[in-house]
């Protein structure tokens, strides 16, 4: 019991260090894993040891997830460098004409569509550098523009396989097992986004009407002049996210294969005959995609180490008596538990899979408090809030700085609405999967 309490205290200490930005999550997770292994009396060297099991074994534990994220980030860069991403956003802006409400709506729908397959901080930043200036140019307040953009990412990520990959690796589920939870995330997230748009446009109707006066002779276009794709092949290239989603969820093809197919699809639909130039573009895209994949891959290494430490028999024996008393078993009790503690998925907390949540998931799986699929669905649902408004999230920090604000202000602007939406989504998902 004493060891279990010490392990929980270790959780809380590292959660505080991450929340107050004393240690980045990529460093905090390996450190926490080693401390927990020491507390659980795991030997330093040997067959089942801190060196072999936690450090070495943990580093490669999520290797499938690592490669999936890497290829997904490569595809994201290829979509951007071939002009596919810009074309989708540009067409949405053009279809809106001079109607700010329609422009905003179409832009946000386009972003949601893109984020169903796009992954990586760099890819999100590239989309944001196109979308945010358009939103600002038609009069959307800066903080709200950042909130709108982050909401689209959280909604699209509901069925984004690389986003859910760590959860799938831990629980052993397939993407199609979580499609129900993903749809709930997208619907409830869209409701929140719609409410945000309504409050902004309702309060600032006159300002928006004035800001929307954009003519053909305007000196600055609503979108950046960048490469685009045209014709039937260009249209098919823009359907890349749909191709990936259909292959993953309806044909049950392995996610990694789907993203390779996505790369090949883009190549087939955008190749312009200049072999050398195109090969250079693909190579550059891979290098840039590797850079984008760096932060989540570093965290995946830490997650692997935590999982190795938490699944050690000594750790399980110490924690199970405590966890079995804390974690509820019934659907109603579990829904209340998840809703009340929902803010703990922020700041890489105990319910964040890209933070301390990986360790909690491992213990809950071993405890058998709820089925693996239900556990995966609940943690995926929790991710929506952290994807949209976690002050420690890289995209949150970037988009906040882009509009001249700070991540805490942007996150707090929608704190209560997000909690309400989480309550609805988590309740629905709990009764769907339990």
Secondary structure, 3 states (H helix, E strand, C coil): CHHHHHHHHHHHHHHHHHHCCCCCHHHHHHHHHHHHHHHCCCECCCCCEHHHHHHHHHHHCCHHHHHHHHHHHHHHHHHHHCCHHHHHHHHHHHHCCCCHHHHHHHHHHHHHHHHCCCCCHHHHHHHHHHHHHHHHHCCCCHHHHHHHHHHHHHHHHHHCHHHHHHHHHHHCCCHHHHHHHHHHHHHHHHHHHHHHHHHHHHHCHHHHHHHCCCCCCCCCCCCCCCCCCCHHHHHHHHCHHHHHHHHHHCCCCCHHHHHHHHHHHHHHHHCCCCHHHHHHHHHHHHHHHHHHHHHHHHHHHHHHHHHHHHCCHHHHHHHHHHHHHHCCCCHHHHHHHHHHCHHHHHHHCCCCCCCCHHHHHHHHHHHCCCCHHHHHHHHHHHHHHHHHHCCCCHHHHHHHHHCCCCHHHHHHHCHHHHHHHHHHHHHHHHHHHC
